[in-house]
């Protein structure tokens, strides 16, 4: 970096070189996985002008004394998401989406006001972080982007770039919600028109705002833009959180980012992504709602950290900021509500029990967060039922590898799975009894976040292992605590021999992973004996490395924990590259191709038909389809493609994610029996049924997809709006 660049970085308090490297890596990841150059430019420009700039400008008004540019990003960017979503939803409700273009102008005006209000000259900006740790953090972010690129991005290509693909059903569902938010407010369920939508919707409104403002396709937002931008933002936020917790330990930020993004579990299996359920990085792709909840949650956790440990009492503006961040987290993911409120409640109790202190600041924070959560709950979730959540202690064990015991015995399996899942956070143990004063309060607060997330994960069961999001929301705190504990113990055992042994240890871990791949490269469910062998090999490696690296016996426990956590960081790279290389070597596609006889996806012919319908119909039109199941004979009604790619509400699309659909999966009566009979009658050509669809439900187009569902000769008398060899779209004219 030139002297001028170094001076600029110092004045800004930001490591510009590493940030530029991360931005370049993000651009490469997007371009390499099917995003067009102009779309990349639009995504980056939108994030800066419509999210970051308004959020940081508003933050500077709320927190004029905040001098750290890293904090401006960590707190201002999620605040920008909240502002963006409110403006877009309001503009959609009144038919004035052009209001979005006022955001960059408003950001400039707010920045000017903040500048004029500064007192006593510009605030002292802290120096930029040390170069080596900042570059290490950038390297970790680049690695995480590569893991996504070789992993889930190749598994789920953008449909326009391949002949046909079966996407993750939730991805297509997410596109339907973004399409609904693009055209309507308040939102209803687009997959069963007229049904209420009781759901966390903030991430989908954000995606709709990005797509509507820039013209970027909604599936590009879901599959690429959102996970990449959130990954980079979360890395900066965790670095900021680690700096707040341990300001004198410069290697804690990159270590915490590595543990968060790469160390999902103690897993050296190169072909199964999360046998022990430790899927954090992948869920940035698989769950947009959880992905966008993380920046809000990390911001709220860091803000509370400052509130409880600050020497000065917080003012009203701090509480406003906390309310906005809490509301954003809960509106993005309902799981954030019990995590944030439970953590604050547990902290109040812990202070009372351990210190005999009534922490009024924590109680006030709990009250503010609870009020914000109640408002969001009443607006979005009330009347929506419990979404299948039940009290089921240790229910997560039924989802992991060897759910039936696998010959290991249930106790051994349960202990192995839990230990492997929690291994990345083992370094937190090294903090117990070793921090004092305000550092102890910070550790106690982060510990309460971790304990709350783990308790909720262990006690509550939700369909599809959705309780894992409780743990994911606590993961940033766990990563920071773990690396902070390691950093405190490291000076007592760090020698050149330790570093050499560490490098040899990593090589040994890769060798173990290679042995697993050679032993069972094709097994969908490997034998328990294989995992028992490699877990034993790991234990031996950890013991040998501990004895060899520790300078004295007293350091053995700490050294063993360091070795254990170091092994977990191999998880991310092993999840991404080996499966990609294996598919390349065998000459097969990385994704599941759409096929008439197999899982139903979308092909180019259907994609062209649905986008034609999007471009030649009114946003208030309702469509009908006779394809509902993800495969012929499947019990899962999750074929969301017609509504997603036409961006239109569906009379009866896929119904599994409705309250009635969830009740049916739990043994209730069949979902939407009346609508199903009416839909079947209409596709059979029943004129009365067709009239009801048109007059009572606003249906204007009926899609016939012969590739997936066969012909519908009963509709032959209707006007034909679109025709291709296997797809026909019929129009219902006013009668």
C-alpha positions in Angstrom: 0.0 0.0 0.0 1.3 3.4 -0.9 2.1 6.1 1.7 -0.9 8.1 0.6 -3.2 5.1 1.0 -1.8 4.3 4.4 -2.3 7.8 5.5 -5.9 7.8 4.2 -6.6 4.4 6.0 -5.2 5.8 9.3 -7.4 8.9 9.0 -10.5 6.9 8.3 -9.8 4.3 11.0 -10.4 1.6 8.5 -8.1 -1.0 6.9 -8.8 0.1 3.3 -6.5 -2.5 1.6 -8.1 -5.5 3.3 -11.6 -4.2 2.8 -10.8 -3.6 -0.9 -9.5 -7.2 -1.1 -12.8 -8.5 0.4 -14.8 -6.4 -2.0 -12.8 -7.7 -5.0 -13.3 -11.3 -3.8 -17.0 -10.7 -3.5 -17.1 -9.3 -7.1 -15.2 -12.3 -8.3 -17.4 -14.8 -6.4 -20.5 -13.2 -8.0 -19.2 -13.0 -11.5 -17.9 -16.6 -11.3 -21.2 -18.0 -10.2 -23.4 -16.5 -12.9 -24.1 -12.9 -11.9 -23.8 -10.4 -14.8 -21.3 -7.5 -14.5 -24.0 -4.8 -14.6 -25.9 -6.7 -11.9 -22.8 -6.8 -9.7 -22.4 -3.1 -10.2 -26.0 -2.5 -9.3 -25.9 -4.7 -6.2 -22.8 -2.9 -4.9 -24.0 0.5 -5.7 -27.4 -0.1 -4.1 -25.9 -1.5 -0.9 -23.7 1.6 -0.5 -26.1 4.3 -1.6 -29.5 3.0 -0.5 -28.5 1.1 2.6 -25.1 2.0 4.0 -25.1 5.7 3.4 -28.6 6.4 4.9 -27.9 4.1 7.8 -24.5 5.6 8.7 -25.9 9.1 8.3 -28.8 8.4 10.6 -26.4 6.7 13.1 -24.2 9.8 13.2 -27.3 11.8 14.3 -28.2 9.2 16.9 -24.6 8.7 18.2 -22.6 11.8 17.4 -19.9 10.8 19.8 -19.3 7.5 18.1 -15.8 7.9 16.6 -15.0 4.5 15.2 -15.8 4.0 11.4 -15.9 0.3 12.1 -18.7 0.9 14.5 -20.4 3.2 11.9 -20.5 0.2 9.6 -21.4 -2.4 12.3 -24.3 -0.3 13.6 -25.2 1.9 10.7 -25.5 -0.7 8.0 -28.3 -2.7 9.8 -29.9 0.6 10.7 -29.8 1.4 6.9 -31.7 -1.9 6.2 -34.4 -0.9 8.6 -34.8 2.6 7.0 -34.8 1.1 3.5 -37.5 -1.5 4.3 -39.7 1.1 6.0 -39.4 3.5 3.0 -40.0 0.8 0.4 -43.0 -0.7 2.2 -44.5 2.8 2.7 -43.9 3.7 -0.9 -45.5 0.4 -2.1 -48.5 0.9 0.1 -49.2 4.4 -1.4 -48.1 3.5 -4.9 -44.9 5.7 -4.8 -41.9 3.3 -4.9 -40.0 6.2 -6.4 -39.5 7.4 -2.8 -36.6 5.0 -2.7 -34.6 7.4 -4.8 -34.9 9.9 -2.1 -32.7 7.8 0.2 -29.3 8.8 -1.2 -30.4 12.4 -1.2 -31.6 12.1 2.4 -28.3 10.4 3.3 -26.4 13.4 2.0 -28.6 15.8 3.9 -28.3 13.9 7.2 -24.5 13.7 6.8 -24.5 17.5 6.3 -26.6 18.0 9.4 -24.4 15.7 11.4 -21.3 17.6 10.2 -22.8 21.0 11.2 -23.7 19.7 14.7 -20.3 18.5 15.6 -18.9 20.3 18.6 -15.3 21.0 19.4 -14.0 19.9 16.0 -14.1 16.6 14.3 -14.1 13.6 16.7 -10.8 11.7 17.3 -10.8 8.8 14.9 -9.0 5.7 16.2 -6.1 4.5 14.1 -6.8 1.8 11.6 -6.4 -1.8 12.9 -3.0 -3.4 12.7 -2.2 -4.5 9.2 -1.4 -8.2 9.7 -4.6 -9.0 11.6 -6.7 -7.0 9.1 -5.2 -8.9 6.2 -5.7 -12.2 8.0 -9.4 -11.3 8.4 -9.6 -10.5 4.7 -8.0 -13.9 3.9 -10.7 -15.6 6.0 -13.5 -13.7 4.2 -12.0 -14.7 0.9 -11.8 -18.3 2.0 -15.4 -18.2 3.2 -16.5 -16.8 -0.2 -14.6 -19.6 -2.0 -16.3 -22.2 0.2 -19.7 -20.8 -0.8 -18.6 -20.5 -4.5 -17.4 -24.1 -4.7 -20.2 -25.3 -2.5 -23.8 -24.1 -2.4 -23.4 -21.6 -5.2 -22.4 -24.5 -7.6 -25.2 -26.7 -6.1 -27.8 -24.0 -6.8 -27.0 -22.2 -10.0 -29.1 -19.3 -11.2 -31.8 -21.0 -13.4 -31.2 -18.7 -16.4 -27.6 -20.1 -16.7 -28.4 -23.8 -17.0 -30.8 -26.0 -19.0 -32.8 -27.0 -16.0 -32.3 -27.1 -12.2 -34.0 -28.2 -9.0 -33.5 -25.4 -6.5 -33.8 -25.8 -2.7 -37.6 -25.4 -2.2 -37.1 -22.6 0.4 -35.2 -20.6 -2.1 -38.1 -20.6 -4.5 -40.5 -19.8 -1.6 -38.3 -16.9 -0.7 -38.6 -15.6 -4.3 -42.4 -15.7 -4.1 -42.3 -13.6 -0.9 -40.0 -11.0 -2.5 -42.3 -10.9 -5.5 -45.3 -10.3 -3.3 -43.4 -7.5 -1.5 -42.4 -6.0 -4.9 -46.0 -5.3 -5.7 -48.1 -5.2 -2.6 -48.3 -3.9 1.0 -49.5 -5.2 3.4 -48.4 -8.7 2.3 -50.6 -11.7 2.0 -49.5 -15.3 1.3 -48.7 -15.3 -2.5 -48.9 -19.1 -2.7 -52.5 -19.4 -1.6 -54.1 -16.1 -2.6 -56.1 -14.3 0.0 -54.5 -16.2 2.9 -52.8 -14.1 5.6 -49.0 -14.1 5.9 -47.8 -14.3 9.5 -44.1 -14.4 8.9 -40.8 -12.5 9.4 -40.6 -10.5 6.2 -37.9 -7.9 6.5 -35.4 -9.8 4.4 -37.9 -10.3 1.6 -38.9 -6.6 1.6 -35.2 -5.8 1.4 -34.8 -8.2 -1.6 -37.9 -6.6 -3.2 -36.5 -3.1 -2.7 -33.2 -4.1 -4.3 -34.8 -5.9 -7.2 -37.4 -3.2 -7.9 -34.9 -0.3 -7.7 -32.0 -1.9 -9.7 -33.8 -4.4 -12.0 -31.7 -7.3 -10.6 -33.7 -10.5 -10.8 -35.1 -11.7 -7.5 -33.5 -15.2 -7.7 -30.2 -13.5 -8.1 -30.9 -11.6 -4.9 -31.8 -14.8 -3.0 -29.1 -17.0 -4.4 -26.2 -14.6 -4.6 -26.5 -10.9 -3.6 -27.9 -11.4 -0.1 -25.5 -14.1 1.2 -22.4 -12.4 -0.2 -23.2 -9.0 1.2 -24.3 -10.3 4.5 -21.1 -12.5 4.8 -18.9 -9.4 4.3 -21.0 -7.3 6.6 -21.1 -9.9 9.4 -17.3 -10.4 9.2 -16.8 -6.6 9.8 -19.3 -6.7 12.6 -17.7 -9.6 14.4 -14.3 -7.9 14.0 -15.9 -4.8 15.6 -17.5 -6.8 18.4 -14.2 -8.6 19.1 -12.3 -5.2 19.2 -14.8 -3.9 21.8 -14.4 -7.0 24.0 -10.7 -7.3 23.8 -9.2 -4.1 22.5 -5.6 -5.0 23.4 -5.6 -8.4 21.7 -5.2 -7.7 18.0 -5.6 -11.3 16.9 -9.0 -11.8 18.5 -10.9 -10.2 15.5 -9.5 -12.4 12.8 -9.7 -15.5 15.0 -13.4 -14.8 15.9 -14.2 -14.3 12.2 -12.5 -17.6 11.3 -14.4 -19.5 14.0 -17.7 -17.9 13.1 -17.5 -18.4 9.3 -15.4 -21.5 8.9 -15.7 -23.6 12.1 -19.2 -24.9 12.0 -18.3 -28.1 13.9 -15.5 -30.6 14.6 -16.0 -32.3 11.2 -13.3 -33.6 8.8 -15.7 -35.4 6.6 -15.1 -34.0 3.1 -18.4 -35.1 1.6 -21.1 -34.5 4.1 -21.6 -30.9 4.9 -23.0 -31.0 8.5 -23.2 -34.4 10.0 -23.2 -32.8 13.4 -25.7 -30.0 12.5 -23.0 -27.2 12.5 -24.2 -25.4 9.4 -23.6 -21.7 9.9 -21.9 -20.5 6.7 -24.3 -22.5 4.5 -27.3 -21.0 6.2 -26.3 -17.6 4.9 -27.4 -19.1 1.5 -30.2 -21.4 2.7 -32.0 -18.9 4.9 -32.2 -15.2 3.8 -34.3 -14.5 6.8 -31.6 -15.8 9.2 -28.9 -14.1 7.1 -30.4 -10.6 7.4 -31.3 -11.1 11.1 -27.6 -11.6 11.9 -26.4 -8.0 11.2 -29.3 -6.7 13.4 -28.6 -9.2 16.2 -24.8 -8.5 16.2 -25.4 -4.8 16.3 -27.9 -5.1 19.2 -25.5 -7.4 21.1 -22.6 -5.0 20.6 -24.7 -2.0 21.6 -25.9 -3.7 24.8 -22.2 -4.6 25.5 -21.4 -0.9 25.4 -24.5 0.1 27.5 -23.7 -2.3 30.4 -20.0 -1.6 30.5 -19.9 2.1 29.8 -19.0 4.6 32.5 -21.7 7.0 31.4 -25.4 6.3 31.4 -26.9 5.9 27.9 -29.2 8.6 26.6 -32.5 8.3 24.8 -30.9 8.1 21.4 -29.1 4.9 22.4 -32.4 3.4 23.4 -33.9 4.4 20.1 -31.1 2.7 18.2 -31.4 -0.4 20.4 -35.2 -0.5 19.6 -34.5 -0.2 15.9 -31.9 -3.0 15.9 -34.1 -5.3 18.0 -37.1 -4.7 15.8 -35.1 -5.4 12.7 -33.7 -8.6 14.1 -37.2 -9.9 15.1 -38.8 -8.8 11.8 -36.0 -10.6 9.9 -36.2 -13.8 11.9 -38.7 -14.7 14.7 -36.0 -16.7 16.4 -34.3 -13.5 17.4 -37.1 -12.5 19.8 -36.5 -15.2 22.5 -32.7 -15.0 22.0 -32.4 -11.3 22.6 -35.0 -11.1 25.3 -33.8 -14.3 27.0 -30.2 -13.1 27.0 -31.1 -9.8 28.6 -33.3 -11.5 31.2 -30.6 -14.1 32.0 -28.0 -11.3 32.3 -30.2 -9.5 34.8 -30.6 -12.6 36.9 -26.9 -13.5 36.6 -25.9 -10.1 37.9 -28.3 -10.4 40.8 -27.1 -13.9 41.8 -23.4 -13.5 41.2 -22.9 -9.8 42.2 -25.9 -9.0 44.3 -26.5 -6.1 41.9 -29.7 -4.9 40.3 -28.4 -3.9 36.9 -30.8 -1.1 36.0 -29.2 -0.5 32.6 -29.7 -4.1 31.6 -33.3 -3.9 32.9 -33.9 -0.8 30.8 -32.4 -2.5 27.8 -34.7 -5.5 28.4 -37.7 -3.1 28.5 -36.7 -1.3 25.3 -36.1 -4.6 23.5 -39.3 -6.1 24.7 -41.4 -3.1 23.6 -39.8 -3.2 20.2 -40.4 -6.9 19.9 -44.0 -6.7 21.0 -44.7 -4.1 18.3 -43.1 -6.3 15.6 -44.9 -9.4 16.9 -48.3 -7.7 16.8 -47.6 -6.4 13.3 -46.2 -9.5 11.7 -46.9 -12.7 13.7 -50.1 -12.3 15.8 -52.7 -14.8 14.8 -50.2 -17.0 13.0 -50.0 -19.9 15.4 -46.8 -21.4 16.7 -45.5 -22.7 13.4 -45.0 -26.2 14.7 -42.8 -25.3 17.7 -42.9 -27.7 20.6 -41.0 -28.3 23.8 -38.8 -31.3 23.0 -35.6 -31.5 25.0 -32.6 -32.6 22.9 -34.8 -33.0 19.9 -31.9 -31.9 17.7 -30.3 -35.2 18.3 -32.8 -36.9 16.0 -31.5 -34.9 13.0 -27.8 -35.6 13.2 -25.7 -38.4 11.8 -26.7 -41.9 13.0 -30.1 -40.8 14.3 -30.8 -44.4 15.1 -27.6 -44.8 17.1 -25.7 -46.4 14.2 -24.3 -49.1 16.4 -22.6 -46.6 18.7 -25.4 -46.5 21.2 -27.6 -43.5 21.7 -25.5 -42.1 24.6 -22.2 -42.3 22.8 -23.9 -40.8 19.6 -25.5 -38.0 21.6 -22.3 -37.1 23.4 -20.2 -37.2 20.2 -22.7 -35.1 18.2 -23.0 -32.5 20.9 -19.3 -32.3 21.6 -18.5 -32.0 17.9 -21.2 -29.3 17.5 -19.9 -27.1 20.4 -16.2 -27.7 19.8 -15.6 -24.3 18.1 -16.7 -22.4 21.2 -14.5 -24.5 23.6 -12.1 -21.6 24.0 -14.7 -19.7 26.1 -13.9 -22.1 29.0 -10.5 -20.5 29.3 -12.1 -17.2 30.4 -13.8 -18.7 33.5 -12.5 -17.0 36.6 -9.8 -15.1 34.6 -11.4 -11.8 33.8 -12.2 -8.9 36.1 -13.9 -5.6 36.2 -15.6 -4.3 33.1 -14.1 -7.1 31.0 -16.0 -9.6 33.3 -19.2 -7.8 32.5 -18.6 -8.1 28.8 -17.8 -11.8 29.1 -20.8 -12.3 31.3 -23.1 -10.6 28.7 -21.7 -12.6 25.8 -21.9 -15.8 27.9 -25.6 -15.1 28.5 -26.2 -14.8 24.8 -24.5 -18.1 24.1 -26.3 -19.9 27.0 -29.7 -18.6 25.9 -29.1 -19.6 22.3 -28.0 -23.1 23.3 -30.9 -23.6 25.8 -33.4 -22.6 23.2 -31.7 -24.9 20.6 -31.7 -27.8 23.0 -35.3 -27.4 24.4 -37.4 -26.3 21.5 -38.1 -28.4 18.4 -39.3 -26.9 15.1 -40.1 -28.4 11.7 -37.0 -29.0 9.6 -34.6 -28.4 12.5 -35.5 -24.7 12.5 -34.4 -24.5 16.1 -30.8 -24.3 14.8 -31.3 -20.6 14.2 -31.3 -20.0 17.9 -27.8 -21.3 18.0 -26.8 -19.4 14.9 -27.9 -16.1 16.4 -25.7 -16.8 19.4 -22.8 -17.9 17.3 -21.1 -14.5 17.0 -20.9 -14.2 20.8 -19.6 -17.8 21.0 -16.9 -17.2 18.4 -15.7 -14.0 20.1 -15.6 -15.6 23.6 -13.8 -18.7 22.3 -11.0 -16.8 20.6 -10.8 -14.3 23.5 -10.2 -17.2 25.8 -7.5 -18.6 23.5 -5.8 -15.2 23.2 -5.6 -14.9 27.0 -4.0 -18.4 27.3 -1.7 -18.2 24.3 1.2 -16.2 25.7 1.7 -18.9 28.3 2.3 -21.6 25.7 3.4 -19.9 22.5 6.8 -21.0 21.2 8.3 -21.6 17.8 7.8 -25.3 18.5 4.1 -24.6 19.0 3.8 -23.0 15.6 5.6 -25.8 13.9 3.5 -28.4 15.6 0.4 -26.4 14.7 1.3 -26.5 11.0 2.0 -30.3 11.2 -1.3 -30.7 13.0 -3.2 -29.0 10.2 -1.5 -31.3 7.7 -2.5 -34.3 9.8 -6.1 -33.1 9.9 -6.2 -32.8 6.1 -4.7 -36.3 5.9 -7.5 -37.7 8.1 -10.0 -36.0 5.9 -8.4 -37.6 2.8 -8.5 -41.0 4.5 -12.2 -40.6 5.1 -12.8 -39.7 1.5 -10.8 -42.7 0.3 -12.5 -45.1 2.7 -16.1 -44.1 2.0 -16.2 -41.6 -1.0 -19.7 -42.6 -2.2 -21.6 -43.6 0.9 -24.8 -41.6 1.5 -24.7 -42.7 5.1 -21.3 -44.0 6.1 -21.0 -46.7 8.8 -20.7 -45.6 12.4 -17.4 -47.5 12.6 -15.8 -45.1 10.2 -16.7 -42.1 12.2 -15.6 -43.8 15.4 -12.2 -44.4 13.8 -11.7 -40.8 12.7 -13.0 -39.4 16.0 -10.4 -41.7 17.7 -7.7 -40.5 15.3 -8.6 -36.9 16.1 -8.4 -37.6 19.9 -5.0 -39.1 19.4 -3.8 -36.1 17.3 -5.1 -33.7 19.9 -3.4 -35.5 22.8 -0.1 -35.8 20.9 -0.1 -32.2 19.8 -1.0 -31.1 23.4 1.9 -32.9 25.0 4.4 -31.9 22.3 3.4 -28.2 22.1 2.7 -27.3 25.7 5.8 -25.9 27.5 4.6 -27.4 30.8 2.0 -29.7 32.1 -0.1 -26.9 33.6 -0.7 -25.6 30.0 -2.0 -29.0 28.8 -5.8 -28.1 29.2 -5.4 -24.8 27.5 -3.3 -26.3 24.7 -5.8 -29.1 24.1 -8.6 -26.6 23.7 -6.5 -24.5 21.3 -5.8 -27.6 19.2 -9.5 -28.6 19.3 -10.7 -25.2 18.1 -8.0 -25.1 15.4 -9.3 -28.4 14.0 -12.8 -27.0 13.7 -11.6 -24.3 11.4 -10.9 -26.9 8.8 -14.6 -27.7 8.6 -15.5 -24.9 6.1 -12.8 -25.5 3.5 -13.5 -29.3 3.6 -17.2 -28.7 3.1 -16.7 -26.7 -0.1 -13.8 -27.9 -2.2 -13.6 -31.7 -2.0 -17.2 -32.3 -3.2 -16.7 -29.9 -6.1 -13.4 -31.6 -7.1 -15.1 -35.0 -6.9 -17.9 -33.9 -9.2 -15.4 -32.4 -11.6 -13.3 -35.5 -11.6 -16.3 -37.7 -12.4 -17.6 -35.3 -15.1 -21.0 -34.8 -13.6 -23.0 -31.7 -12.9 -22.8 -30.0 -9.5 -26.6 -29.4 -9.4 -29.7 -31.5 -9.7 -31.1 -31.2 -13.2 -34.8 -30.7 -13.7 -36.4 -33.9 -15.1 -40.1 -34.8 -15.8 -39.8 -38.1 -13.9 -37.7 -36.9 -11.1 -37.7 -33.9 -8.7 -39.5 -31.0 -10.3 -37.5 -27.9 -10.9 -37.5 -25.3 -13.7 -36.2 -25.5 -17.2 -35.6 -22.8 -19.8 -38.9 -23.3 -21.6 -40.9 -22.9 -18.3 -38.7 -20.0 -17.3 -39.4 -18.1 -20.5 -43.1 -18.7 -20.2 -43.3 -17.5 -16.6 -41.2 -14.4 -17.3 -43.4 -13.6 -20.3 -46.4 -13.8 -18.0 -44.7 -11.5 -15.5 -44.1 -8.9 -18.2 -47.6 -9.2 -19.8 -49.9 -9.3 -16.9 -51.0 -6.9 -14.1 -49.4 -7.3 -10.6 -52.9 -7.8 -9.2 -53.7 -10.7 -11.5 -54.0 -14.1 -9.9 -52.7 -17.3 -11.6 -53.7 -20.9 -11.3 -51.5 -24.0 -11.7 -52.0 -27.8 -11.5 -48.5 -28.5 -10.3 -48.1 -28.4 -6.5 -45.9 -31.3 -5.4 -42.1 -31.3 -5.6 -42.2 -34.7 -7.4 -44.9 -37.1 -8.6 -46.3 -39.0 -5.6 -44.4 -36.8 -3.1 -46.3 -35.8 0.1 -44.6 -32.3 -0.1 -46.6 -29.5 -1.7 -43.6 -27.2 -2.2 -43.5 -26.5 -6.0 -43.4 -22.7 -5.8 -41.9 -22.0 -9.2 -45.0 -20.7 -11.1 -45.7 -17.9 -8.6 -42.0 -17.1 -8.0 -41.0 -16.5 -11.6 -44.3 -15.0 -12.8 -44.2 -12.8 -9.7 -48.0 -13.3 -9.4 -50.2 -14.5 -6.6 -51.4 -18.1 -7.1 -54.9 -19.3 -6.4 -53.5 -22.6 -5.1 -49.8 -23.0 -5.5 -47.8 -24.9 -2.9 -49.4 -24.9 0.5 -47.0 -26.7 2.9 -45.8 -23.4 4.5 -49.2 -22.1 5.4 -50.8 -22.6 8.8 -53.3 -25.1 7.3 -50.5 -26.9 5.5 -48.4 -27.2 8.7 -51.5 -28.5 10.6 -52.0 -31.2 7.9 -48.4 -32.4 8.2 -49.0 -32.9 11.9 -52.0 -35.2 11.4 -54.7 -32.6 10.8 -57.2 -32.7 7.9 -56.0 -32.3 4.3 -55.0 -28.7 3.6 -57.3 -26.6 1.4 -59.5 -29.4 0.4 -62.2 -27.1 -1.1 -59.6 -25.2 -3.2 -58.1 -28.4 -4.4 -61.4 -29.7 -5.6 -62.2 -26.4 -7.3 -58.7 -26.3 -8.9 -59.1 -29.8 -10.2 -62.6 -29.1 -11.6 -61.3 -25.9 -13.4 -58.5 -27.8 -15.1 -61.0 -30.4 -16.2 -62.8 -27.7 -18.0 -65.8 -27.3 -15.6 -67.3 -23.9 -16.6 -68.8 -23.2 -13.2 -65.4 -23.8 -11.5 -63.7 -21.6 -14.0 -66.2 -18.9 -13.4 -65.6 -19.1 -9.6 -61.9 -18.8 -10.1 -62.4 -15.7 -12.2 -65.1 -14.0 -10.2 -64.4 -15.0 -6.6 -60.6 -15.3 -6.6 -59.5 -12.9 -9.4 -57.8 -15.7 -11.5 -56.8 -14.4 -14.9 -54.3 -17.0 -16.2 -54.1 -20.7 -16.0 -50.7 -22.4 -16.5 -50.4 -25.8 -18.1 -46.9 -27.3 -17.8 -47.0 -30.6 -19.7 -43.4 -31.3 -18.9 -44.2 -31.7 -15.2 -47.9 -32.3 -14.9 -49.2 -33.4 -18.3 -51.8 -31.8 -20.6 -55.1 -30.2 -19.6 -57.4 -30.8 -22.6 -60.4 -29.4 -20.7 -58.9 -25.9 -21.1 -58.6 -26.1 -24.8 -61.7 -23.9 -25.3 -60.1 -20.9 -23.4 -58.2 -18.1 -25.2 -54.5 -19.0 -25.5 -52.2 -16.3 -24.2 -48.9 -18.0 -24.6 -47.8 -21.3 -26.2 -44.6 -23.3 -26.5 -44.1 -27.0 -27.1 -44.7 -28.0 -23.4 -46.1 -24.9 -21.7 -49.4 -23.2 -22.4 -50.9 -20.2 -20.6 -54.7 -19.7 -21.0 -56.5 -16.5 -20.2 -59.8 -16.2 -18.3 -61.6 -13.3 -19.9 -64.3 -11.3 -18.0 -67.6 -13.2 -18.3 
